[in-house]
Each structure stands twice: as C-alpha cells, then as structure tokens.
Amino acid sequence: MKAKLIAFAAAATLAIGVSSAWAQGALHQAEVLDTMNGGGYTYVQLKEADKTYWAAGPQTEVSKGDKVEVSEQMWMSDFKSSSLNRTFDKIMFVGDINKK
C-alpha cells in the first residue's frame, strides 16, 4: 500500500511538472505589425524573423512597432472571433503579451 502511494505521488508530481512546462510554452520575440482589442483579448499581428502570424492574449496596451515577447500556448486554425467579426486562418493563443 505504501509503495503504491509513493508511486502515485511520484506520478502526480511528474504530471504537474510536465503540465507546468507546457503551460509556460515557447517564448517568441517579435514586432507588432497590427493590433486590435475585442472580447477581452488583444490580437496582434507579429513579425518574427521571416514569419508573420497573428497571436491573441489577455488584453494589454500595445502599438504598431512595439517589440513584444509572447509565450505560446496553442495554435488554432479557422478561428472565428465573434467580437471582431473576423476569422483568422491560423492564430496562436498566448499566455501573455509583454512589451520589450
């Protein structure tokens, strides 16, 4: 019984560590090409090296030309924002948008 409890605790600790690492996501540093707010989110079109893409995160103050860092959470295809009445072909949802 004690061995099973120890094994369960170890597995739970590992799962929490893995989910925390996933939640933090990859960091991206980019320039804001366009931005808009809607439904409590800030949508930013970003240019990172030779890639341009849209990201959405918690509402924050950013302007065109700002350098930002975003933490990747997940990508979605054909995402419809009802607050903007717009569909994004592909968009990255992020945990935060930080000016650099």
MDTraj code that builds the backbone (N, CA, C; nanometers):
import mdtraj as md
import numpy as np

residues = "MET LYS ALA LYS LEU ILE ALA PHE ALA ALA ALA ALA THR LEU ALA ILE GLY VAL SER SER ALA TRP ALA GLN GLY ALA LEU HIS GLN ALA GLU VAL LEU ASP THR MET ASN GLY GLY GLY TYR THR TYR VAL GLN LEU LYS GLU ALA ASP LYS THR TYR TRP ALA ALA GLY PRO GLN THR GLU VAL SER LYS GLY ASP LYS VAL GLU VAL SER GLU GLN MET TRP MET SER ASP PHE LYS SER SER SER LEU ASN ARG THR PHE ASP LYS ILE MET PHE VAL GLY ASP ILE ASN LYS LYS".split()
xyz = np.array([
    [0.0818, -0.1191, 0.0000],
    [0.0000, 0.0000, 0.0000],
    [0.0864, 0.1257, 0.0000],
    [0.1887, 0.1260, 0.0855],
    [0.2773, 0.2414, 0.0939],
    [0.3509, 0.2624, -0.0389],
    [0.3959, 0.1544, -0.1027],
    [0.4664, 0.1643, -0.2306],
    [0.3743, 0.2221, -0.3381],
    [0.2471, 0.1807, -0.3374],
    [0.1517, 0.2346, -0.4348],
    [0.1305, 0.3836, -0.4129],
    [0.1226, 0.4264, -0.2884],
    [0.1048, 0.5669, -0.2553],
    [0.2255, 0.6488, -0.3007],
    [0.3445, 0.5970, -0.2797],
    [0.4663, 0.6656, -0.3227],
    [0.4705, 0.6741, -0.4750],
    [0.4359, 0.5667, -0.5439],
    [0.4342, 0.5673, -0.6903],
    [0.3314, 0.6674, -0.7423],
    [0.2139, 0.6731, -0.6794],
    [0.1109, 0.7688, -0.7203],
    [0.1593, 0.9121, -0.7007],
    [0.2222, 0.9400, -0.5860],
    [0.2729, 1.0748, -0.5574],
    [0.3796, 1.1144, -0.6593],
    [0.4668, 1.0202, -0.6946],
    [0.5708, 1.0484, -0.7939],
    [0.5095, 1.0782, -0.9308],
    [0.4099, 1.0003, -0.9701],
    [0.3433, 1.0220, -1.0988],
    [0.2706, 1.1561, -1.1002],
    [0.2053, 1.1920, -0.9906],
    [0.1353, 1.3202, -0.9815],
    [0.2333, 1.4360, -0.9906],
    [0.3465, 1.4249, -0.9229],
    [0.4491, 1.5291, -0.9277],
    [0.5023, 1.5455, -1.0694],
    [0.5273, 1.4356, -1.1375],
    [0.5745, 1.4403, -1.2756],
    [0.4697, 1.5054, -1.3660],
    [0.3437, 1.4692, -1.3491],
    [0.2366, 1.5262, -1.4319],
    [0.2252, 1.6758, -1.4106],
    [0.2367, 1.7208, -1.2861],
    [0.2302, 1.8648, -1.2576],
    [0.3478, 1.9357, -1.3226],
    [0.4650, 1.8782, -1.3159],
    [0.5838, 1.9383, -1.3780],
    [0.5700, 1.9480, -1.5283],
    [0.5185, 1.8431, -1.5915],
    [0.5005, 1.8431, -1.7367],
    [0.3957, 1.9455, -1.7764],
    [0.2834, 1.9522, -1.7044],
    [0.1790, 2.0475, -1.7409],
    [0.2250, 2.1901, -1.7177],
    [0.3078, 2.2145, -1.6157],
    [0.3600, 2.3494, -1.5918],
    [0.4534, 2.3909, -1.7040],
    [0.5367, 2.2993, -1.7506],
    [0.6271, 2.3300, -1.8614],
    [0.5472, 2.3585, -1.9875],
    [0.4414, 2.2805, -2.0122],
    [0.3576, 2.3036, -2.1293],
    [0.2886, 2.4388, -2.1193],
    [0.2386, 2.4715, -1.9989],
    [0.1640, 2.5952, -1.9804],
    [0.2511, 2.7168, -2.0072],
    [0.3801, 2.7081, -1.9763],
    [0.4677, 2.8219, -1.9981],
    [0.4902, 2.8432, -2.1476],
    [0.5034, 2.7386, -2.2237],
    [0.5160, 2.7472, -2.3685],
    [0.6459, 2.8100, -2.4156],
    [0.6655, 2.8014, -2.5473],
    [0.7829, 2.8604, -2.6107],
    [0.7692, 3.0117, -2.6115],
    [0.8797, 3.0806, -2.5949],
    [0.8792, 3.2264, -2.5995],
    [0.9136, 3.2745, -2.7398],
    [0.8400, 3.3744, -2.7856],
    [0.8632, 3.4343, -2.9164],
    [0.8850, 3.5839, -2.8979],
    [0.9861, 3.6394, -2.9635],
    [1.0102, 3.7831, -2.9628],
    [0.9832, 3.8331, -3.1029],
    [0.8987, 3.9375, -3.1133],
    [0.8547, 3.9828, -3.2442],
    [0.8174, 4.1306, -3.2405],
    [0.7918, 4.1849, -3.3598],
    [0.7474, 4.3233, -3.3750],
    [0.5982, 4.3240, -3.4077],
    [0.5249, 4.4164, -3.3471],
    [0.3811, 4.4295, -3.3718],
    [0.3591, 4.5034, -3.5035],
    [0.2935, 4.4362, -3.5991],
    [0.2600, 4.4985, -3.7269],
    [0.1201, 4.5596, -3.7245],
    [0.0303, 4.4981, -3.6469],
    [-0.1076, 4.5453, -3.6361],
    [-0.1620, 4.4964, -3.5028],
    [-0.2605, 4.5667, -3.4476],
    [-0.3191, 4.5259, -3.3211],
    [-0.4633, 4.5731, -3.3112],
    [-0.5436, 4.4958, -3.2383],
    [-0.6832, 4.5322, -3.2125],
    [-0.7295, 4.4599, -3.0875],
    [-0.8272, 4.5170, -3.0203],
    [-0.8831, 4.4560, -2.8994],
    [-1.0266, 4.4141, -2.9253],
    [-1.0669, 4.3050, -2.8634],
    [-1.2050, 4.2599, -2.8737],
    [-1.2320, 4.1462, -2.7779],
    [-1.3442, 4.1526, -2.7087],
    [-1.3851, 4.0440, -2.6200],
    [-1.2888, 4.0169, -2.5066],
    [-1.2162, 4.1188, -2.4602],
    [-1.1219, 4.0995, -2.3505],
    [-0.9851, 4.0499, -2.3934],
    [-0.9640, 4.0389, -2.5242],
    [-0.8359, 3.9920, -2.5776],
    [-0.7702, 4.1005, -2.6612],
    [-0.6383, 4.0949, -2.6682],
    [-0.5626, 4.1764, -2.7628],
    [-0.5137, 4.0832, -2.8719],
    [-0.5420, 4.1213, -2.9951],
    [-0.4967, 4.0471, -3.1135],
    [-0.3817, 4.1261, -3.1735],
    [-0.2708, 4.0592, -3.2001],
    [-0.1546, 4.1254, -3.2584],
    [-0.1053, 4.0467, -3.3790],
    [-0.0769, 4.1204, -3.4850],
    [-0.0098, 4.0580, -3.5988],
    [0.1383, 4.0800, -3.5742],
    [0.2139, 3.9715, -3.5719],
    [0.3545, 3.9771, -3.5347],
    [0.4459, 3.9388, -3.6496],
    [0.5640, 4.0010, -3.6501],
    [0.6698, 3.9639, -3.7450],
    [0.7882, 3.9172, -3.6622],
    [0.8221, 3.7894, -3.6814],
    [0.9343, 3.7279, -3.6103],
    [1.0270, 3.6690, -3.7150],
    [1.1450, 3.7289, -3.7277],
    [1.2402, 3.6885, -3.8326],
    [1.1697, 3.6978, -3.9676],
    [1.1551, 3.5857, -4.0381],
    [1.0924, 3.5888, -4.1707],
    [0.9474, 3.5402, -4.1679],
    [0.8877, 3.5271, -4.0465],
    [0.7497, 3.4789, -4.0331],
    [0.6582, 3.5912, -3.9872],
    [0.5367, 3.5919, -4.0401],
    [0.4320, 3.6840, -3.9941],
    [0.3124, 3.5998, -3.9539],
    [0.2558, 3.6275, -3.8353],
    [0.1427, 3.5490, -3.7860],
    [0.0626, 3.6328, -3.6871],
    [-0.0591, 3.5860, -3.6575],
    [-0.1455, 3.6505, -3.5586],
    [-0.1366, 3.5760, -3.4265],
    [-0.1462, 3.6529, -3.3170],
    [-0.1500, 3.5963, -3.1826],
    [-0.2582, 3.6692, -3.1034],
    [-0.3127, 3.6027, -3.0051],
    [-0.4131, 3.6632, -2.9176],
    [-0.3831, 3.6268, -2.7734],
    [-0.3977, 3.7253, -2.6863],
    [-0.3733, 3.7027, -2.5449],
    [-0.4544, 3.7978, -2.4610],
    [-0.4330, 3.7977, -2.3300],
    [-0.5072, 3.8870, -2.2418],
    [-0.4919, 4.0324, -2.2880],
    [-0.5996, 4.1094, -2.2733],
    [-0.5978, 4.2472, -2.3223],
    [-0.4851, 4.3254, -2.2575],
    [-0.4089, 4.3943, -2.3423],
    [-0.2943, 4.4726, -2.2977],
    [-0.2738, 4.5886, -2.3933],
    [-0.2017, 4.6897, -2.3501],
    [-0.1737, 4.8064, -2.4327],
    [-0.0481, 4.7818, -2.5158],
    [-0.0647, 4.7712, -2.6455],
    [0.0480, 4.7622, -2.7378],
    [0.0155, 4.8458, -2.8603],
    [0.1191, 4.8880, -2.9306],
    [0.1028, 4.9700, -3.0505],
    [0.1844, 4.9122, -3.1642],
    [0.1479, 4.9507, -3.2856],
    [0.2264, 4.9102, -3.4020],
    [0.3698, 4.9553, -3.3812],
    [0.4630, 4.8670, -3.4144],
    [0.6053, 4.8976, -3.3993],
    [0.6649, 4.8530, -3.2673],
    [0.5807, 4.8235, -3.1668],
    [0.6327, 4.7753, -3.0383],
    [0.7017, 4.6407, -3.0563],
    [0.8051, 4.6183, -2.9789],
    [0.8699, 4.4879, -2.9699],
    [0.8056, 4.4164, -2.8510],
    [0.7622, 4.2931, -2.8729],
    [0.6946, 4.2187, -2.7670],
    [0.7516, 4.0779, -2.7550],
    [0.7228, 4.0176, -2.6411],
    [0.7534, 3.8771, -2.6176],
    [0.6224, 3.8100, -2.5795],
    [0.5943, 3.6974, -2.6420],
    [0.4718, 3.6225, -2.6128],
    [0.5089, 3.4792, -2.5771],
    [0.4280, 3.4198, -2.4889],
    [0.4515, 3.2804, -2.4501],
    [0.3436, 3.1943, -2.5155],
    [0.3865, 3.1098, -2.6052],
    [0.2968, 3.0252, -2.6843],
    [0.2209, 2.9264, -2.5965],
    [0.0880, 2.9173, -2.6219],
    [0.0047, 2.8200, -2.5526],
    [-0.0487, 2.7154, -2.6509],
    [-0.1161, 2.7629, -2.7575],
    [-0.1664, 2.6698, -2.8590],
    [-0.1998, 2.7452, -2.9870],
    [-0.1993, 2.6712, -3.0961],
    [-0.2377, 2.7240, -3.2272],
    [-0.3783, 2.6762, -3.2613],
    [-0.4536, 2.7618, -3.3288],
    [-0.5858, 2.7226, -3.3775],
    [-0.5981, 2.7635, -3.5240],
    [-0.6650, 2.6811, -3.6009],
    [-0.6926, 2.7106, -3.7417],
    [-0.8385, 2.7511, -3.7562],
    [-0.8640, 2.8397, -3.8523],
    [-1.0000, 2.8862, -3.8817],
    [-1.0723, 2.9333, -3.7558],
    [-1.0041, 3.0159, -3.6752],
    [-1.0628, 3.0675, -3.5511],
    [-1.1502, 3.1882, -3.5809],
    [-1.2771, 3.1810, -3.5415],
    [-1.3703, 3.2925, -3.5625],
    [-1.3831, 3.3723, -3.4339],
    [-1.3462, 3.4992, -3.4415],
    [-1.3651, 3.5911, -3.3302],
    [-1.4982, 3.6622, -3.3526],
    [-1.5956, 3.6301, -3.2693],
    [-1.7272, 3.6935, -3.2855],
    [-1.7217, 3.8411, -3.2476],
    [-1.6351, 3.8783, -3.1530],
    [-1.6257, 4.0187, -3.1127],
    [-1.5643, 4.1057, -3.2221],
    [-1.4776, 4.0482, -3.3055],
    [-1.4170, 4.1228, -3.4166],
    [-1.4877, 4.0955, -3.5486],
    [-1.5805, 3.9974, -3.5484],
    [-1.6487, 3.9556, -3.6714],
    [-1.5452, 3.9228, -3.7798],
    [-1.4494, 3.8376, -3.7397],
    [-1.3374, 3.8049, -3.8288],
    [-1.2927, 3.6618, -3.8031],
    [-1.2513, 3.5954, -3.9089],
    [-1.1954, 3.4612, -3.8967],
    [-1.0470, 3.4673, -3.9296],
    [-0.9657, 3.4114, -3.8420],
    [-0.8209, 3.4045, -3.8618],
    [-0.7876, 3.2667, -3.9175],
    [-0.7152, 3.2616, -4.0280],
    [-0.6753, 3.1330, -4.0878],
    [-0.5998, 3.0483, -3.9853],
    [-0.5058, 3.1122, -3.9158],
    [-0.4257, 3.0446, -3.8142],
    [-0.3865, 3.1500, -3.7116],
    [-0.4030, 3.1170, -3.5838],
    [-0.3708, 3.2125, -3.4774],
    [-0.3113, 3.1384, -3.3587],
    [-0.2138, 3.2027, -3.2951],
    [-0.1505, 3.1459, -3.1771],
    [-0.2102, 3.2130, -3.0537],
    [-0.2612, 3.1338, -2.9604],
    [-0.3068, 3.1885, -2.8340],
    [-0.1892, 3.1863, -2.7377],
    [-0.1736, 3.2970, -2.6642],
    [-0.0577, 3.3139, -2.5795],
    [-0.1001, 3.3428, -2.4361],
    [-0.0109, 3.3125, -2.3438],
    [-0.0383, 3.3368, -2.2034],
    [-0.0262, 3.4827, -2.1649],
    [0.0580, 3.5565, -2.2354],
    [0.0740, 3.6992, -2.2095],
    [0.1436, 3.7666, -2.3270],
    [0.1295, 3.8968, -2.3315],
    [0.1953, 3.9803, -2.4323],
    [0.2723, 4.0858, -2.3545],
    [0.4044, 4.0792, -2.3604],
    [0.4883, 4.1721, -2.2836],
    [0.5710, 4.2605, -2.3753],
    [0.5634, 4.3916, -2.3540],
    [0.6485, 4.4853, -2.4301],
    [0.7920, 4.4679, -2.3864],
    [0.8827, 4.4793, -2.4823],
    [1.0266, 4.4683, -2.4520],
    [1.0958, 4.5980, -2.4827],
])
top = md.Topology()
chain = top.add_chain()
for i, resn in enumerate(residues, 1):
    res = top.add_residue(resn, chain, resSeq=i)
    for name in ("N", "CA", "C"):
        top.add_atom(name, md.element.get_by_symbol(name[0]), res)
traj = md.Trajectory(xyz[None], top)
